[in-house]
């Protein structure tokens, strides 16, 4: 099973999203965190199961929240390059690839 590593920009986006939910409702923030952890586990178990959406970047969507993790498979490591809200301009994360 490959390890999943968050890049600094993806980590900052994840924290920002969690903080946004936390400011509204602590339980909502906990559910968001649990959902992201579920997606990370799915990525680690089968990273090639997820579709390529841009060059060699794949996307794993959260079910209950409008976020997706964008990642690249490199050797035995999965590099998450973005934790992105579905309403944002995708060119922002595409510049990182």
N, CA, C and O atoms as a DFTB+ gen file, in Angstrom:
388 C
 N C O
     1  1       0.847      -1.179       0.000
     2  2       0.000       0.000       0.000
     3  2       0.890       1.238       0.000
     4  3       1.750       1.378       0.870
     5  1       0.698       2.130      -0.953
     6  2       1.540       3.332      -1.000
     7  2       1.211       4.305       0.133
     8  3       0.094       4.324       0.649
     9  1       2.185       5.094       0.501
    10  2       1.924       6.141       1.493
    11  2       1.319       7.351       0.778
    12  3       1.587       7.590      -0.400
    13  1       0.505       8.101       1.508
    14  2      -0.150       9.287       0.974
    15  2       0.454      10.496       1.670
    16  3       0.412      10.608       2.895
    17  1       1.018      11.405       0.871
    18  2       1.707      12.586       1.398
    19  2       1.023      13.832       0.860
    20  3       0.790      13.948      -0.343
    21  1       0.699      14.770       1.754
    22  2       0.084      16.031       1.350
    23  2       1.168      17.070       1.111
    24  3       2.046      17.262       1.951
    25  1       1.107      17.738      -0.032
    26  2       1.976      18.875      -0.283
    27  2       1.548      20.043       0.588
    28  3       0.453      20.040       1.150
    29  1       2.404      21.031       0.696
    30  2       2.111      22.154       1.592
    31  2       0.849      22.909       1.181
    32  3       0.071      23.308       2.047
    33  1       0.630      23.111      -0.109
    34  2      -0.575      23.826      -0.556
    35  2      -1.826      23.009      -0.263
    36  3      -2.833      23.565       0.177
    37  1      -1.783      21.708      -0.498
    38  2      -2.932      20.844      -0.219
    39  2      -3.221      20.803       1.270
    40  3      -4.383      20.827       1.676
    41  1      -2.193      20.743       2.080
    42  2      -2.366      20.733       3.538
    43  2      -3.016      22.044       4.001
    44  3      -3.918      22.034       4.838
    45  1      -2.553      23.160       3.453
    46  2      -3.120      24.461       3.821
    47  2      -4.596      24.542       3.404
    48  3      -5.419      25.066       4.155
    49  1      -4.932      24.035       2.232
    50  2      -6.326      24.038       1.774
    51  2      -7.201      23.164       2.660
    52  3      -8.335      23.526       2.970
    53  1      -6.678      22.024       3.063
    54  2      -7.413      21.125       3.943
    55  2      -7.683      21.796       5.296
    56  3      -8.799      21.733       5.812
    57  1      -6.678      22.423       5.854
    58  2      -6.830      23.115       7.139
    59  2      -7.821      24.274       7.008
    60  3      -8.656      24.486       7.887
    61  1      -7.725      25.013       5.920
    62  2      -8.643      26.133       5.697
    63  2     -10.092      25.645       5.620
    64  3     -10.986      26.255       6.206
    65  1     -10.322      24.547       4.899
    66  2     -11.673      23.993       4.777
    67  2     -12.175      23.496       6.134
    68  3     -13.313      23.767       6.517
    69  1     -11.337      22.781       6.846
    70  2     -11.729      22.279       8.170
    71  2     -12.062      23.439       9.110
    72  3     -13.044      23.380       9.850
    73  1     -11.244      24.487       9.079
    74  2     -11.490      25.653       9.929
    75  2     -12.792      26.355       9.551
    76  3     -13.512      26.842      10.423
    77  1     -13.093      26.407       8.259
    78  2     -14.342      27.014       7.813
    79  2     -15.532      26.245       8.382
    80  3     -16.465      26.846       8.913
    81  1     -15.499      24.909       8.271
    82  2     -16.582      24.093       8.831
    83  2     -16.618      24.208      10.348
    84  3     -17.696      24.249      10.941
    85  1     -15.465      24.260      10.972
    86  2     -15.392      24.352      12.427
    87  2     -16.017      25.648      12.943
    88  3     -16.649      25.652      13.999
    89  1     -15.847      26.740      12.210
    90  2     -16.425      28.021      12.614
    91  2     -17.953      27.986      12.582
    92  3     -18.615      28.779      13.251
    93  1     -18.499      27.067      11.803
    94  2     -19.946      26.959      11.697
    95  2     -20.523      25.924      12.662
    96  3     -21.575      26.135      13.265
    97  1     -19.801      24.784      12.799
    98  2     -20.320      23.699      13.638
    99  2     -19.199      22.680      13.860
   100  3     -18.644      22.142      12.903
   101  1     -18.874      22.423      15.119
   102  2     -17.784      21.488      15.443
   103  2     -18.077      20.084      14.920
   104  3     -17.164      19.392      14.468
   105  1     -19.326      19.658      14.975
   106  2     -19.694      18.323      14.474
   107  2     -19.517      18.254      12.959
   108  3     -19.079      17.233      12.429
   109  1     -19.850      19.314      12.277
   110  2     -19.670      19.368      10.831
   111  2     -18.187      19.262      10.472
   112  3     -17.821      18.562       9.528
   113  1     -17.353      19.948      11.214
   114  2     -15.903      19.865      10.992
   115  2     -15.403      18.454      11.226
   116  3     -14.550      17.971      10.482
   117  1     -15.915      17.785      12.241
   118  2     -15.510      16.404      12.522
   119  2     -15.945      15.471      11.396
   120  3     -15.197      14.570      11.016
   121  1     -17.141      15.676      10.863
   122  2     -17.607      14.849       9.742
   123  2     -16.769      15.102       8.486
   124  3     -16.466      14.171       7.741
   125  1     -16.400      16.358       8.256
   126  2     -15.539      16.680       7.116
   127  2     -14.189      15.972       7.249
   128  3     -13.702      15.361       6.298
   129  1     -13.600      16.061       8.425
   130  2     -12.303      15.412       8.666
   131  2     -12.411      13.909       8.462
   132  3     -11.533      13.308       7.842
   133  1     -13.465      13.293       8.971
   134  2     -13.664      11.852       8.804
   135  2     -13.831      11.479       7.333
   136  3     -13.316      10.455       6.884
   137  1     -14.544      12.306       6.593
   138  2     -14.736      12.040       5.164
   139  2     -13.416      12.127       4.406
   140  3     -13.140      11.284       3.553
   141  1     -12.603      13.124       4.701
   142  2     -11.297      13.241       4.042
   143  2     -10.428      12.040       4.401
   144  3      -9.737      11.500       3.537
   145  1     -10.454      11.616       5.657
   146  2      -9.681      10.437       6.059
   147  2     -10.148       9.195       5.313
   148  3      -9.326       8.366       4.921
   149  1     -11.462       9.053       5.112
   150  2     -12.001       7.930       4.348
   151  2     -11.469       7.951       2.917
   152  3     -11.068       6.918       2.381
   153  1     -11.469       9.128       2.307
   154  2     -10.981       9.259       0.930
   155  2      -9.488       8.942       0.859
   156  3      -9.047       8.277      -0.078
   157  1      -8.713       9.401       1.824
   158  2      -7.278       9.111       1.853
   159  2      -7.051       7.605       1.965
   160  3      -6.156       7.071       1.310
   161  1      -7.840       6.914       2.778
   162  2      -7.721       5.457       2.897
   163  2      -8.038       4.773       1.575
   164  3      -7.364       3.816       1.194
   165  1      -9.055       5.254       0.875
   166  2      -9.398       4.695      -0.434
   167  2      -8.269       4.926      -1.439
   168  3      -7.937       4.039      -2.225
   169  1      -7.692       6.104      -1.406
   170  2      -6.577       6.402      -2.307
   171  2      -5.409       5.461      -2.014
   172  3      -4.815       4.897      -2.933
   173  1      -5.086       5.296      -0.742
   174  2      -3.963       4.436      -0.363
   175  2      -4.209       2.987      -0.787
   176  3      -3.277       2.291      -1.190
   177  1      -5.451       2.535      -0.697
   178  2      -5.775       1.157      -1.030
   179  2      -5.724       0.891      -2.537
   180  3      -5.303      -0.185      -2.962
   181  1      -6.149       1.859      -3.338
   182  2      -6.211       1.639      -4.788
   183  2      -6.115       2.965      -5.526
   184  3      -7.117       3.433      -6.066
   185  1      -4.950       3.578      -5.566
   186  2      -4.838       4.907      -6.182
   187  2      -5.181       4.931      -7.670
   188  3      -5.653       5.949      -8.176
   189  1      -4.952       3.840      -8.366
   190  2      -5.212       3.833      -9.801
   191  2      -6.683       3.613     -10.133
   192  3      -7.071       3.612     -11.301
   193  1      -7.485       3.429      -9.113
   194  2      -8.933       3.301      -9.273
   195  2      -9.574       4.644      -9.656
   196  3     -10.664       4.674     -10.227
   197  1      -8.905       5.731      -9.344
   198  2      -9.471       7.068      -9.548
   199  2      -9.101       7.604     -10.928
   200  3      -8.027       7.302     -11.450
   201  1      -9.994       8.401     -11.517
   202  2      -9.768       8.857     -12.890
   203  2      -8.671       9.920     -13.003
   204  3      -8.478      10.749     -12.114
   205  1      -7.971       9.858     -14.122
   206  2      -7.023      10.907     -14.480
   207  2      -7.848      12.070     -15.024
   208  3      -8.665      11.892     -15.928
   209  1      -7.629      13.254     -14.470
   210  2      -8.421      14.414     -14.889
   211  2      -7.585      15.499     -15.565
   212  3      -8.123      16.392     -16.220
   213  1      -6.267      15.412     -15.401
   214  2      -5.399      16.415     -16.017
   215  2      -3.985      15.849     -16.028
   216  3      -3.398      15.592     -14.977
   217  1      -3.452      15.661     -17.218
   218  2      -2.123      15.071     -17.373
   219  2      -2.057      13.777     -16.578
   220  3      -2.775      12.830     -16.900
   221  1      -1.217      13.705     -15.546
   222  2      -1.124      12.486     -14.727
   223  2      -1.749      12.667     -13.344
   224  3      -1.467      11.904     -12.420
   225  1      -2.600      13.685     -13.215
   226  2      -3.237      13.992     -11.931
   227  2      -4.597      13.294     -11.870
   228  3      -5.388      13.356     -12.811
   229  1      -4.845      12.634     -10.746
   230  2      -6.095      11.921     -10.519
   231  2      -6.940      12.671      -9.498
   232  3      -6.438      13.500      -8.740
   233  1      -8.245      12.360      -9.495
   234  2      -9.170      13.039      -8.587
   235  2      -9.949      12.009      -7.771
   236  3     -10.460      11.026      -8.307
   237  1     -10.028      12.258      -6.457
   238  2     -10.854      11.459      -5.561
   239  2     -11.829      12.410      -4.875
   240  3     -11.418      13.291      -4.120
   241  1     -13.107      12.231      -5.136
   242  2     -14.120      13.129      -4.594
   243  2     -14.601      12.683      -3.220
   244  3     -14.694      11.493      -2.918
   245  1     -14.902      13.689      -2.400
   246  2     -15.576      13.431      -1.129
   247  2     -17.059      13.236      -1.446
   248  3     -17.604      13.893      -2.333
   249  1     -17.698      12.335      -0.721
   250  2     -19.115      12.059      -0.984
   251  2     -20.039      13.124      -0.414
   252  3     -20.963      13.568      -1.096
   253  1     -19.809      13.532       0.800
   254  2     -20.774      14.387       1.486
   255  2     -20.386      15.870       1.499
   256  3     -21.112      16.702       2.043
   257  1     -19.276      16.180       0.916
   258  2     -18.789      17.564       0.910
   259  2     -18.315      17.902      -0.505
   260  3     -17.893      17.011      -1.243
   261  1     -18.380      19.178      -0.890
   262  2     -18.017      19.554      -2.264
   263  2     -16.510      19.724      -2.453
   264  3     -16.056      20.729      -3.001
   265  1     -15.747      18.747      -2.001
   266  2     -14.290      18.790      -2.101
   267  2     -13.783      17.547      -2.797
   268  3     -14.434      16.503      -2.814
   269  1     -12.599      17.692      -3.373
   270  2     -11.909      16.555      -3.981
   271  2     -10.424      16.679      -3.676
   272  3      -9.892      17.777      -3.516
   273  1      -9.773      15.533      -3.600
   274  2      -8.319      15.497      -3.463
   275  2      -7.753      15.197      -4.838
   276  3      -8.176      14.246      -5.495
   277  1      -6.809      15.996      -5.269
   278  2      -6.127      15.802      -6.536
   279  2      -4.728      15.304      -6.216
   280  3      -4.024      15.885      -5.390
   281  1      -4.330      14.220      -6.880
   282  2      -3.069      13.584      -6.518
   283  2      -2.368      12.981      -7.712
   284  3      -2.950      12.761      -8.774
   285  1      -1.112      12.729      -7.495
   286  2      -0.228      12.144      -8.503
   287  2       0.445      10.928      -7.862
   288  3       0.875      10.981      -6.710
   289  1       0.530       9.842      -8.618
   290  2       1.203       8.633      -8.150
   291  2       2.651       8.685      -8.619
   292  3       2.923       8.805      -9.814
   293  1       3.581       8.592      -7.664
   294  2       5.002       8.617      -7.998
   295  2       5.689       7.499      -7.222
   296  3       5.831       7.567      -6.001
   297  1       6.112       6.473      -7.949
   298  2       6.737       5.296      -7.345
   299  2       5.787       4.682      -6.322
   300  3       4.676       4.289      -6.677
   301  1       6.194       4.595      -5.087
   302  2       5.385       3.986      -4.033
   303  2       4.712       5.036      -3.156
   304  3       4.303       4.739      -2.033
   305  1       4.596       6.259      -3.661
   306  2       4.019       7.344      -2.879
   307  2       2.937       8.051      -3.684
   308  3       3.065       8.245      -4.893
   309  1       1.884       8.426      -2.998
   310  2       0.834       9.238      -3.591
   311  2       1.016      10.657      -3.056
   312  3       1.013      10.874      -1.844
   313  1       1.173      11.609      -3.955
   314  2       1.375      13.009      -3.580
   315  2       0.083      13.779      -3.833
   316  3      -0.332      13.948      -4.979
   317  1      -0.545      14.241      -2.763
   318  2      -1.758      15.048      -2.882
   319  2      -1.316      16.483      -3.150
   320  3      -0.587      17.077      -2.355
   321  1      -1.764      17.030      -4.277
   322  2      -1.340      18.378      -4.649
   323  2      -2.410      19.423      -4.358
   324  3      -2.116      20.618      -4.340
   325  1      -3.673      18.980      -4.125
   326  2      -4.734      19.946      -3.838
   327  2      -5.883      19.277      -3.098
   328  3      -6.214      18.116      -3.336
   329  1      -6.475      20.043      -2.198
   330  2      -7.745      19.711      -1.555
   331  2      -8.656      20.852      -1.965
   332  3      -8.605      21.938      -1.387
   333  1      -9.480      20.602      -2.955
   334  2     -10.089      21.693      -3.690
   335  2     -11.601      21.652      -3.664
   336  3     -12.204      20.600      -3.875
   337  1     -12.219      22.801      -3.406
   338  2     -13.676      22.936      -3.454
   339  2     -14.111      22.865      -4.910
   340  3     -13.447      23.416      -5.788
   341  1     -15.218      22.193      -5.165
   342  2     -15.663      21.969      -6.544
   343  2     -16.083      23.241      -7.281
   344  3     -16.183      23.231      -8.507
   345  1     -16.329      24.328      -6.562
   346  2     -16.733      25.580      -7.213
   347  2     -15.559      26.480      -7.578
   348  3     -15.745      27.510      -8.225
   349  1     -14.355      26.100      -7.168
   350  2     -13.192      26.942      -7.471
   351  2     -12.684      26.673      -8.887
   352  3     -12.958      25.627      -9.474
   353  1     -11.962      27.611      -9.403
   354  2     -11.392      27.517     -10.743
   355  2     -10.287      26.454     -10.758
   356  3      -9.285      26.613     -10.061
   357  1     -10.443      25.383     -11.528
   358  2      -9.443      24.310     -11.527
   359  2      -8.067      24.735     -12.031
   360  3      -7.079      24.039     -11.797
   361  1      -7.999      25.857     -12.712
   362  2      -6.682      26.305     -13.172
   363  2      -5.754      26.603     -12.013
   364  3      -4.534      26.591     -12.177
   365  1      -6.314      26.874     -10.838
   366  2      -5.471      27.153      -9.671
   367  2      -4.650      25.929      -9.279
   368  3      -3.451      26.053      -9.032
   369  1      -5.273      24.743      -9.217
   370  2      -4.485      23.571      -8.871
   371  2      -3.711      23.033     -10.065
   372  3      -2.669      22.402      -9.886
   373  1      -4.193      23.267     -11.268
   374  2      -3.499      22.775     -12.461
   375  2      -2.137      23.431     -12.616
   376  3      -1.232      22.834     -13.200
   377  1      -1.975      24.631     -12.112
   378  2      -0.668      25.307     -12.181
   379  2       0.373      24.585     -11.329
   380  3       1.572      24.751     -11.552
   381  1      -0.064      23.793     -10.363
   382  2       0.868      23.066      -9.497
   383  2       1.417      21.809     -10.142
   384  3       2.426      21.265      -9.691
   385  1       0.765      21.346     -11.189
   386  2       1.198      20.075     -11.775
   387  2       2.332      20.228     -12.753
   388  3       2.795      19.239     -13.321
